[in-house]
Amino acid sequence: MANWRASRVTHRRSQEHPHTQSTYVASGCFKVTIGDKKQVLRAGDGYYVAPNLPHGCVCLEAGILIDTFSPMREDFLK
């Protein structure tokens, strides 16, 4: 699990990884891109990313995202 705090107009660059990812928007507002789909998500919303699918987001209003990954992100432990 990872907690990501973002200020307005922060970008989370497009990325892809072999893990499934589920993210909960704890607060704020984010424009999320998953594959070729874009949507604006607010506090209480969430999204799922399948393995190896390009995804990223832009913070529109300062907030917090809580990410969970399966399997565990070993690279986050280093």
C-alpha positions in Angstrom: 0.0 0.0 0.0 1.3 3.5 -0.8 0.1 6.9 0.2 0.7 9.7 -2.4 0.1 13.3 -1.4 -0.2 15.7 -4.3 -0.4 19.5 -4.7 -2.4 21.2 -7.4 -1.1 20.6 -11.0 1.2 17.7 -9.9 1.7 15.1 -12.6 2.1 11.4 -12.1 3.8 10.5 -15.3 2.3 7.8 -17.5 3.7 4.4 -16.4 3.0 0.7 -16.6 4.1 -2.2 -14.4 3.3 -5.9 -14.0 1.2 -5.3 -10.9 -2.5 -4.9 -10.5 -3.3 -1.5 -8.9 -6.3 -0.3 -7.1 -6.4 3.3 -6.0 -8.7 5.2 -3.6 -9.1 8.9 -3.8 -9.0 9.9 -0.1 -9.2 13.6 -0.9 -8.8 16.1 -3.7 -9.6 15.9 -7.4 -7.5 14.1 -10.1 -7.7 13.7 -13.9 -6.9 10.0 -14.4 -5.8 8.4 -17.7 -6.0 4.6 -17.9 -5.1 3.3 -21.4 -7.0 5.7 -23.7 -9.8 6.6 -21.2 -9.7 9.8 -19.2 -11.9 10.8 -16.3 -12.0 13.2 -13.4 -12.2 11.5 -9.9 -12.9 13.1 -6.6 -12.8 12.1 -2.9 -14.5 8.7 -2.4 -13.9 7.5 -6.0 -11.5 4.8 -6.9 -10.0 3.0 -9.9 -8.4 -0.2 -11.0 -5.5 -0.7 -13.4 -4.8 -4.0 -15.0 -1.1 -5.2 -15.3 1.0 -3.5 -18.0 -1.7 -1.0 -18.8 -0.3 2.6 -19.3 -1.8 5.0 -16.7 -1.1 8.3 -15.1 -2.9 11.3 -13.5 -2.8 15.1 -13.0 -3.8 16.6 -9.7 -6.5 19.2 -10.2 -7.1 19.9 -6.5 -4.6 19.1 -3.7 -5.3 15.6 -2.3 -4.3 12.1 -1.3 -4.3 8.9 -3.3 -4.0 5.5 -1.6 -2.6 2.8 -3.9 -2.6 -0.9 -3.4 -0.7 -3.3 -5.5 -0.6 -7.1 -6.1 1.9 -8.6 -6.0 3.6 -6.3 -3.6 5.8 -3.6 -5.1 9.3 -4.8 -4.1 10.8 -1.6 -5.6 9.0 0.5 -3.0 10.8 -1.3 -0.2 14.2 -0.2 -1.3 
